[in-house]
Amino acid sequence: MEVILALIVIIVLLSILGVKGEMIVAGIIGLICLGILAMGLMFQYMCVRMVLAKKHKASFLRIDQAPKGKFKVAYYSIEGQEYPCVFPSEMILNDKMYRPDRSYTVLFSRRMGKVFDIWTILTCVLGLICSGIMCAGIVYLLMMVL
């Protein structure tokens, strides 16, 4: 909310200073493009980490608060050790997505000390594809405006 309010104040100040509307729109599109690029880089990093991770059999333990975070994550047991998932767990359908009576094949990154479960893998791959499409579209739109 604060970011939107700050952007509105900046837009009003730029209008008062005489900046053309097209340039303000180009700047807004540029900021959106930077956000999408940052999101794409994050998904690329996560996909590289997944490629470097090793397959392991794991059993789901519970959903609990992340050690250094404010979101709840799924915890898996691999060879008697407990590891959190990389991404936060969903707030809905937890009983359908995470079942303690099943064993899962997960990707485990020793360096990160975290697990990539099937939901994280899907999120990373789909996020990489979608952010690539959005980035191409926003760059095309930016070229049209400029």
Backbone as JSON Lines, residues from 0, in Angstrom:
{"i":0,"aa":"M","n":[0.82,-1.18,0.0],"ca":[0.0,0.0,0.0],"c":[0.87,1.25,0.0]}
{"i":1,"aa":"E","n":[1.95,1.21,0.79],"ca":[2.84,2.36,0.85],"c":[3.53,2.59,-0.48]}
{"i":2,"aa":"V","n":[3.85,1.51,-1.19],"ca":[4.52,1.64,-2.47],"c":[3.61,2.33,-3.48]}
{"i":3,"aa":"I","n":[2.34,1.95,-3.49],"ca":[1.38,2.58,-4.41],"c":[1.22,4.05,-4.09]}
{"i":4,"aa":"L","n":[1.13,4.37,-2.81],"ca":[1.0,5.76,-2.4],"c":[2.25,6.56,-2.79]}
{"i":5,"aa":"A","n":[3.42,5.98,-2.61],"ca":[4.66,6.65,-3.0],"c":[4.71,6.87,-4.52]}
{"i":6,"aa":"L","n":[4.27,5.86,-5.29],"ca":[4.25,6.02,-6.75],"c":[3.29,7.13,-7.17]}
{"i":7,"aa":"I","n":[2.15,7.23,-6.51],"ca":[1.19,8.29,-6.85],"c":[1.8,9.66,-6.57]}
{"i":8,"aa":"V","n":[2.47,9.8,-5.43],"ca":[3.12,11.08,-5.09],"c":[4.2,11.41,-6.12]}
{"i":9,"aa":"I","n":[5.0,10.42,-6.51],"ca":[6.04,10.65,-7.51],"c":[5.44,11.06,-8.85]}
{"i":10,"aa":"I","n":[4.36,10.4,-9.25],"ca":[3.7,10.74,-10.52],"c":[3.16,12.16,-10.48]}
{"i":11,"aa":"V","n":[2.55,12.55,-9.37],"ca":[2.03,13.92,-9.24],"c":[3.17,14.92,-9.29]}
{"i":12,"aa":"L","n":[4.26,14.66,-8.59],"ca":[5.41,15.56,-8.62],"c":[6.01,15.68,-10.02]}
{"i":13,"aa":"L","n":[6.12,14.55,-10.72],"ca":[6.64,14.6,-12.09],"c":[5.71,15.39,-13.0]}
{"i":14,"aa":"S","n":[4.41,15.27,-12.8],"ca":[3.44,16.04,-13.6],"c":[3.59,17.53,-13.33]}
{"i":15,"aa":"I","n":[3.77,17.89,-12.06],"ca":[3.94,19.3,-11.7],"c":[5.23,19.85,-12.3]}
{"i":16,"aa":"L","n":[6.28,19.04,-12.34],"ca":[7.56,19.48,-12.91],"c":[7.56,19.51,-14.43]}
{"i":17,"aa":"G","n":[6.48,19.07,-15.05],"ca":[6.35,19.18,-16.5],"c":[6.83,17.99,-17.3]}
{"i":18,"aa":"V","n":[7.0,16.85,-16.67],"ca":[7.41,15.65,-17.4],"c":[6.21,15.16,-18.2]}
{"i":19,"aa":"K","n":[6.46,14.81,-19.46],"ca":[5.38,14.37,-20.34],"c":[4.77,13.05,-19.83]}
{"i":20,"aa":"G","n":[3.5,12.89,-20.12],"ca":[2.77,11.69,-19.7],"c":[3.34,10.42,-20.29]}
{"i":21,"aa":"E","n":[3.84,10.5,-21.54],"ca":[4.42,9.32,-22.18],"c":[5.66,8.84,-21.44]}
{"i":22,"aa":"M","n":[6.44,9.8,-20.95],"ca":[7.65,9.43,-20.22],"c":[7.31,8.82,-18.86]}
{"i":23,"aa":"I","n":[6.26,9.32,-18.23],"ca":[5.83,8.75,-16.96],"c":[5.36,7.31,-17.17]}
{"i":24,"aa":"V","n":[4.58,7.09,-18.25],"ca":[4.11,5.74,-18.56],"c":[5.29,4.83,-18.89]}
{"i":25,"aa":"A","n":[6.27,5.35,-19.64],"ca":[7.46,4.55,-19.96],"c":[8.22,4.2,-18.68]}
{"i":26,"aa":"G","n":[8.29,5.12,-17.74],"ca":[8.96,4.85,-16.47],"c":[8.23,3.78,-15.67]}
{"i":27,"aa":"I","n":[6.9,3.86,-15.64],"ca":[6.11,2.85,-14.93],"c":[6.31,1.48,-15.56]}
{"i":28,"aa":"I","n":[6.27,1.43,-16.89],"ca":[6.49,0.17,-17.6],"c":[7.9,-0.35,-17.33]}
{"i":29,"aa":"G","n":[8.87,0.56,-17.26],"ca":[10.25,0.17,-16.94],"c":[10.36,-0.45,-15.55]}
{"i":30,"aa":"L","n":[9.67,0.14,-14.57],"ca":[9.67,-0.42,-13.21],"c":[9.02,-1.8,-13.18]}
{"i":31,"aa":"I","n":[7.93,-1.95,-13.92],"ca":[7.28,-3.25,-13.99],"c":[8.22,-4.27,-14.64]}
{"i":32,"aa":"C","n":[8.92,-3.83,-15.67],"ca":[9.87,-4.7,-16.35],"c":[10.99,-5.14,-15.4]}
{"i":33,"aa":"L","n":[11.49,-4.21,-14.6],"ca":[12.54,-4.57,-13.62],"c":[12.03,-5.58,-12.6]}
{"i":34,"aa":"G","n":[10.78,-5.41,-12.17],"ca":[10.19,-6.38,-11.23],"c":[10.06,-7.76,-11.85]}
{"i":35,"aa":"I","n":[9.62,-7.8,-13.1],"ca":[9.48,-9.08,-13.79],"c":[10.84,-9.72,-14.04]}
{"i":36,"aa":"L","n":[11.84,-8.9,-14.39],"ca":[13.2,-9.42,-14.57],"c":[13.75,-10.0,-13.26]}
{"i":37,"aa":"A","n":[13.5,-9.29,-12.16],"ca":[13.96,-9.79,-10.86],"c":[13.28,-11.12,-10.53]}
{"i":38,"aa":"M","n":[11.99,-11.21,-10.82],"ca":[11.26,-12.45,-10.58],"c":[11.82,-13.57,-11.46]}
{"i":39,"aa":"G","n":[12.1,-13.26,-12.72],"ca":[12.68,-14.24,-13.63],"c":[14.04,-14.72,-13.17]}
{"i":40,"aa":"L","n":[14.87,-13.79,-12.67],"ca":[16.18,-14.17,-12.16],"c":[16.07,-15.07,-10.94]}
{"i":41,"aa":"M","n":[15.1,-14.79,-10.09],"ca":[14.89,-15.63,-8.91],"c":[14.49,-17.05,-9.34]}
{"i":42,"aa":"F","n":[13.58,-17.15,-10.31],"ca":[13.18,-18.47,-10.78],"c":[14.33,-19.18,-11.5]}
{"i":43,"aa":"Q","n":[15.16,-18.44,-12.24],"ca":[16.33,-19.05,-12.87],"c":[17.28,-19.61,-11.81]}
{"i":44,"aa":"Y","n":[17.53,-18.83,-10.77],"ca":[18.4,-19.27,-9.69],"c":[17.85,-20.54,-9.05]}
{"i":45,"aa":"M","n":[16.55,-20.55,-8.78],"ca":[15.94,-21.73,-8.15],"c":[16.0,-22.94,-9.07]}
{"i":46,"aa":"C","n":[15.83,-22.74,-10.37],"ca":[15.92,-23.87,-11.31],"c":[17.34,-24.42,-11.38]}
{"i":47,"aa":"V","n":[18.35,-23.55,-11.32],"ca":[19.73,-24.01,-11.29],"c":[19.98,-24.8,-10.01]}
{"i":48,"aa":"R","n":[19.48,-24.31,-8.88],"ca":[19.63,-25.02,-7.61],"c":[18.95,-26.39,-7.68]}
{"i":49,"aa":"M","n":[17.8,-26.46,-8.37],"ca":[17.1,-27.75,-8.52],"c":[17.92,-28.72,-9.36]}
{"i":50,"aa":"V","n":[18.53,-28.23,-10.44],"ca":[19.33,-29.1,-11.3],"c":[20.52,-29.66,-10.53]}
{"i":51,"aa":"L","n":[21.07,-28.87,-9.61],"ca":[22.22,-29.31,-8.83],"c":[21.84,-30.19,-7.63]}
{"i":52,"aa":"A","n":[20.56,-30.23,-7.31],"ca":[20.09,-31.02,-6.16],"c":[20.01,-32.5,-6.54]}
{"i":53,"aa":"K","n":[20.04,-33.33,-5.52],"ca":[19.98,-34.79,-5.71],"c":[18.62,-35.34,-5.3]}
{"i":54,"aa":"K","n":[18.19,-36.39,-6.01],"ca":[16.92,-37.05,-5.67],"c":[17.07,-37.85,-4.39]}
{"i":55,"aa":"H","n":[16.03,-37.76,-3.57],"ca":[15.99,-38.52,-2.33],"c":[14.55,-38.94,-2.06]}
{"i":56,"aa":"K","n":[14.41,-40.03,-1.33],"ca":[13.1,-40.42,-0.81],"c":[12.9,-39.68,0.51]}
{"i":57,"aa":"A","n":[11.73,-39.11,0.67],"ca":[11.45,-38.35,1.88],"c":[10.02,-38.61,2.32]}
{"i":58,"aa":"S","n":[9.79,-38.39,3.59],"ca":[8.42,-38.48,4.1],"c":[8.04,-37.12,4.68]}
{"i":59,"aa":"F","n":[6.81,-36.75,4.42],"ca":[6.3,-35.48,4.91],"c":[6.1,-35.57,6.43]}
{"i":60,"aa":"L","n":[6.54,-34.54,7.14],"ca":[6.39,-34.52,8.59],"c":[5.26,-33.6,9.05]}
{"i":61,"aa":"R","n":[5.38,-32.32,8.69],"ca":[4.41,-31.34,9.17],"c":[4.57,-30.04,8.41]}
{"i":62,"aa":"I","n":[3.64,-29.13,8.65],"ca":[3.76,-27.76,8.15],"c":[3.94,-26.88,9.38]}
{"i":63,"aa":"D","n":[5.03,-26.11,9.37],"ca":[5.35,-25.3,10.53],"c":[6.07,-24.03,10.07]}
{"i":64,"aa":"Q","n":[6.3,-23.15,11.01],"ca":[6.96,-21.88,10.73],"c":[8.38,-22.13,10.23]}
{"i":65,"aa":"A","n":[8.81,-21.36,9.24],"ca":[10.17,-21.47,8.72],"c":[11.16,-21.01,9.79]}
{"i":66,"aa":"P","n":[12.38,-21.56,9.81],"ca":[13.35,-21.19,10.85],"c":[13.68,-19.69,10.87]}
{"i":67,"aa":"K","n":[13.88,-19.1,9.71],"ca":[14.22,-17.68,9.64],"c":[13.21,-16.92,8.8]}
{"i":68,"aa":"G","n":[11.97,-17.26,8.9],"ca":[10.98,-16.6,8.06],"c":[9.66,-16.43,8.78]}
{"i":69,"aa":"K","n":[8.75,-15.79,8.08],"ca":[7.44,-15.57,8.67],"c":[6.36,-16.44,8.05]}
{"i":70,"aa":"F","n":[6.72,-17.24,7.06],"ca":[5.76,-18.09,6.39],"c":[5.89,-19.53,6.88]}
{"i":71,"aa":"K","n":[4.81,-20.27,6.71],"ca":[4.83,-21.69,7.07],"c":[5.33,-22.49,5.88]}
{"i":72,"aa":"V","n":[6.16,-23.48,6.17],"ca":[6.72,-24.34,5.13],"c":[6.49,-25.8,5.5]}
{"i":73,"aa":"A","n":[6.58,-26.65,4.49],"ca":[6.47,-28.09,4.71],"c":[7.83,-28.62,5.14]}
{"i":74,"aa":"Y","n":[7.81,-29.54,6.08],"ca":[9.04,-30.18,6.55],"c":[9.02,-31.64,6.11]}
{"i":75,"aa":"Y","n":[10.19,-32.1,5.62],"ca":[10.34,-33.48,5.17],"c":[11.46,-34.14,5.95]}
{"i":76,"aa":"S","n":[11.36,-35.45,6.1],"ca":[12.4,-36.23,6.76],"c":[13.16,-37.0,5.69]}
{"i":77,"aa":"I","n":[14.48,-36.77,5.64],"ca":[15.35,-37.49,4.73],"c":[16.44,-38.15,5.56]}
{"i":78,"aa":"E","n":[16.49,-39.48,5.54],"ca":[17.48,-40.26,6.27],"c":[17.53,-39.85,7.75]}
{"i":79,"aa":"G","n":[16.36,-39.64,8.33],"ca":[16.28,-39.31,9.75],"c":[16.48,-37.84,10.09]}
{"i":80,"aa":"Q","n":[16.88,-37.06,9.14],"ca":[17.06,-35.62,9.36],"c":[15.84,-34.86,8.84]}
{"i":81,"aa":"E","n":[15.56,-33.75,9.46],"ca":[14.4,-32.93,9.11],"c":[14.86,-31.7,8.32]}
{"i":82,"aa":"Y","n":[14.21,-31.48,7.17],"ca":[14.57,-30.35,6.31],"c":[13.32,-29.6,5.86]}
{"i":83,"aa":"P","n":[13.41,-28.26,5.79],"ca":[12.26,-27.49,5.3],"c":[12.25,-27.41,3.78]}
{"i":84,"aa":"C","n":[11.09,-27.12,3.24],"ca":[10.94,-26.9,1.81],"c":[11.42,-25.49,1.48]}
{"i":85,"aa":"V","n":[11.82,-25.27,0.25],"ca":[12.34,-23.97,-0.17],"c":[11.26,-22.9,-0.15]}
{"i":86,"aa":"F","n":[10.09,-23.2,-0.7],"ca":[9.01,-22.22,-0.81],"c":[7.97,-22.45,0.29]}
{"i":87,"aa":"P","n":[7.23,-21.43,0.63],"ca":[6.15,-21.59,1.62],"c":[5.08,-22.55,1.13]}
{"i":88,"aa":"S","n":[4.39,-23.17,2.08],"ca":[3.31,-24.09,1.72],"c":[2.06,-23.29,1.38]}
{"i":89,"aa":"E","n":[1.17,-23.96,0.68],"ca":[-0.1,-23.33,0.34],"c":[-0.97,-23.21,1.58]}
{"i":90,"aa":"M","n":[-1.86,-22.26,1.56],"ca":[-2.76,-22.09,2.71],"c":[-4.01,-22.94,2.59]}
{"i":91,"aa":"I","n":[-4.33,-23.35,1.36],"ca":[-5.51,-24.17,1.14],"c":[-5.07,-25.53,0.59]}
{"i":92,"aa":"L","n":[-5.9,-26.51,0.73],"ca":[-5.67,-27.86,0.22],"c":[-4.43,-28.53,0.8]}
{"i":93,"aa":"N","n":[-4.0,-28.15,2.0],"ca":[-2.83,-28.78,2.6],"c":[-3.03,-30.27,2.81]}
{"i":94,"aa":"D","n":[-4.24,-30.67,3.18],"ca":[-4.49,-32.09,3.43],"c":[-4.44,-32.91,2.14]}
{"i":95,"aa":"K","n":[-4.69,-32.29,0.99],"ca":[-4.61,-33.0,-0.3],"c":[-3.18,-32.99,-0.85]}
{"i":96,"aa":"M","n":[-2.46,-31.91,-0.62],"ca":[-1.12,-31.77,-1.19],"c":[-0.05,-32.5,-0.36]}
{"i":97,"aa":"Y","n":[-0.16,-32.41,0.95],"ca":[0.85,-32.99,1.83],"c":[0.2,-34.06,2.7]}
{"i":98,"aa":"R","n":[0.59,-35.3,2.44],"ca":[0.01,-36.41,3.21],"c":[1.12,-37.17,3.92]}
{"i":99,"aa":"P","n":[1.0,-37.33,5.23],"ca":[2.07,-38.0,5.99],"c":[2.15,-39.5,5.74]}
{"i":100,"aa":"D","n":[1.14,-40.1,5.15],"ca":[1.14,-41.54,4.94],"c":[1.88,-41.96,3.67]}
{"i":101,"aa":"R","n":[2.4,-41.02,2.92],"ca":[3.09,-41.31,1.66],"c":[4.56,-40.95,1.76]}
{"i":102,"aa":"S","n":[5.36,-41.62,0.94],"ca":[6.75,-41.19,0.78],"c":[6.86,-40.46,-0.56]}
{"i":103,"aa":"Y","n":[7.67,-39.45,-0.59],"ca":[7.79,-38.6,-1.77],"c":[9.22,-38.67,-2.29]}
{"i":104,"aa":"T","n":[9.36,-38.45,-3.59],"ca":[10.67,-38.26,-4.18],"c":[10.87,-36.76,-4.29]}
{"i":105,"aa":"V","n":[11.88,-36.26,-3.6],"ca":[12.15,-34.83,-3.58],"c":[13.57,-34.58,-4.06]}
{"i":106,"aa":"L","n":[13.84,-33.34,-4.4],"ca":[15.2,-32.93,-4.71],"c":[15.75,-32.22,-3.48]}
{"i":107,"aa":"F","n":[16.9,-32.7,-3.0],"ca":[17.48,-32.15,-1.79],"c":[18.78,-31.43,-2.1]}
{"i":108,"aa":"S","n":[18.85,-30.18,-1.7],"ca":[20.06,-29.38,-1.87],"c":[20.8,-29.32,-0.54]}
{"i":109,"aa":"R","n":[21.91,-30.02,-0.47],"ca":[22.69,-30.03,0.77],"c":[23.23,-28.64,1.08]}
{"i":110,"aa":"R","n":[23.64,-27.94,0.06],"ca":[24.21,-26.6,0.26],"c":[23.2,-25.65,0.88]}
{"i":111,"aa":"M","n":[21.97,-25.7,0.41],"ca":[20.92,-24.84,0.97],"c":[20.33,-25.45,2.23]}
{"i":112,"aa":"G","n":[20.41,-26.77,2.34],"ca":[19.8,-27.46,3.46],"c":[18.29,-27.46,3.36]}
{"i":113,"aa":"K","n":[17.79,-27.46,2.12],"ca":[16.35,-27.4,1.91],"c":[15.93,-28.4,0.84]}
{"i":114,"aa":"V","n":[14.62,-28.6,0.78],"ca":[14.02,-29.6,-0.1],"c":[13.19,-28.9,-1.18]}
{"i":115,"aa":"F","n":[13.26,-29.46,-2.38],"ca":[12.37,-29.05,-3.48],"c":[11.35,-30.18,-3.65]}
{"i":116,"aa":"D","n":[10.13,-29.96,-3.22],"ca":[9.1,-30.98,-3.42],"c":[8.43,-30.76,-4.77]}
{"i":117,"aa":"I","n":[7.45,-31.58,-5.1],"ca":[6.8,-31.5,-6.41],"c":[6.14,-30.15,-6.62]}
{"i":118,"aa":"W","n":[5.6,-29.57,-5.58],"ca":[4.9,-28.29,-5.71],"c":[5.9,-27.16,-5.94]}
{"i":119,"aa":"T","n":[7.06,-27.26,-5.34],"ca":[8.11,-26.27,-5.56],"c":[8.67,-26.38,-6.98]}
{"i":120,"aa":"I","n":[8.84,-27.61,-7.43],"ca":[9.35,-27.82,-8.78],"c":[8.38,-27.24,-9.81]}
{"i":121,"aa":"L","n":[7.09,-27.53,-9.63],"ca":[6.08,-26.96,-10.55],"c":[6.07,-25.44,-10.5]}
{"i":122,"aa":"T","n":[6.18,-24.89,-9.31],"ca":[6.19,-23.43,-9.17],"c":[7.39,-22.82,-9.89]}
{"i":123,"aa":"C","n":[8.56,-23.42,-9.73],"ca":[9.77,-22.89,-10.35],"c":[9.71,-22.97,-11.88]}
{"i":124,"aa":"V","n":[9.3,-24.11,-12.39],"ca":[9.26,-24.28,-13.85],"c":[8.19,-23.37,-14.47]}
{"i":125,"aa":"L","n":[6.99,-23.39,-13.91],"ca":[5.93,-22.52,-14.45],"c":[6.26,-21.05,-14.24]}
{"i":126,"aa":"G","n":[6.87,-20.71,-13.12],"ca":[7.27,-19.32,-12.88],"c":[8.33,-18.86,-13.86]}
{"i":127,"aa":"L","n":[9.27,-19.73,-14.2],"ca":[10.29,-19.38,-15.17],"c":[9.68,-19.15,-16.55]}
{"i":128,"aa":"I","n":[8.77,-20.02,-16.94],"ca":[8.11,-19.87,-18.25],"c":[7.27,-18.6,-18.28]}
{"i":129,"aa":"C","n":[6.45,-18.39,-17.27],"ca":[5.56,-17.22,-17.25],"c":[6.34,-15.92,-17.15]}
{"i":130,"aa":"S","n":[7.39,-15.89,-16.33],"ca":[8.16,-14.65,-16.23],"c":[8.9,-14.36,-17.53]}
{"i":131,"aa":"G","n":[9.34,-15.39,-18.23],"ca":[9.97,-15.18,-19.54],"c":[8.99,-14.6,-20.55]}
{"i":132,"aa":"I","n":[7.77,-15.13,-20.57],"ca":[6.74,-14.61,-21.48],"c":[6.38,-13.18,-21.1]}
{"i":133,"aa":"M","n":[6.2,-12.92,-19.81],"ca":[5.85,-11.57,-19.38],"c":[6.98,-10.58,-19.67]}
{"i":134,"aa":"C","n":[8.2,-11.0,-19.47],"ca":[9.34,-10.12,-19.73],"c":[9.42,-9.77,-21.21]}
{"i":135,"aa":"A","n":[9.24,-10.76,-22.07],"ca":[9.26,-10.5,-23.51],"c":[8.13,-9.54,-23.89]}
{"i":136,"aa":"G","n":[6.94,-9.75,-23.32],"ca":[5.82,-8.87,-23.62],"c":[6.02,-7.46,-23.12]}
{"i":137,"aa":"I","n":[6.57,-7.3,-21.94],"ca":[6.76,-5.96,-21.39],"c":[7.89,-5.24,-22.12]}
{"i":138,"aa":"V","n":[8.93,-5.95,-22.55],"ca":[9.98,-5.32,-23.34],"c":[9.42,-4.87,-24.68]}
{"i":139,"aa":"Y","n":[8.58,-5.69,-25.3],"ca":[7.93,-5.3,-26.55],"c":[7.06,-4.06,-26.34]}
{"i":140,"aa":"L","n":[6.31,-4.03,-25.25],"ca":[5.48,-2.87,-24.95],"c":[6.31,-1.63,-24.7]}
{"i":141,"aa":"L","n":[7.44,-1.78,-24.0],"ca":[8.32,-0.66,-23.75],"c":[8.9,-0.12,-25.05]}
{"i":142,"aa":"M","n":[9.24,-1.01,-25.97],"ca":[9.76,-0.58,-27.27],"c":[8.71,0.17,-28.07]}
{"i":143,"aa":"M","n":[7.46,-0.24,-27.92],"ca":[6.37,0.44,-28.64],"c":[6.16,1.85,-28.09]}
{"i":144,"aa":"V","n":[6.29,2.01,-26.77],"ca":[6.08,3.31,-26.15],"c":[7.21,4.26,-26.49]}
{"i":145,"aa":"L","n":[8.44,3.75,-26.47],"ca":[9.59,4.61,-26.76],"c":[9.72,4.78,-28.24]}
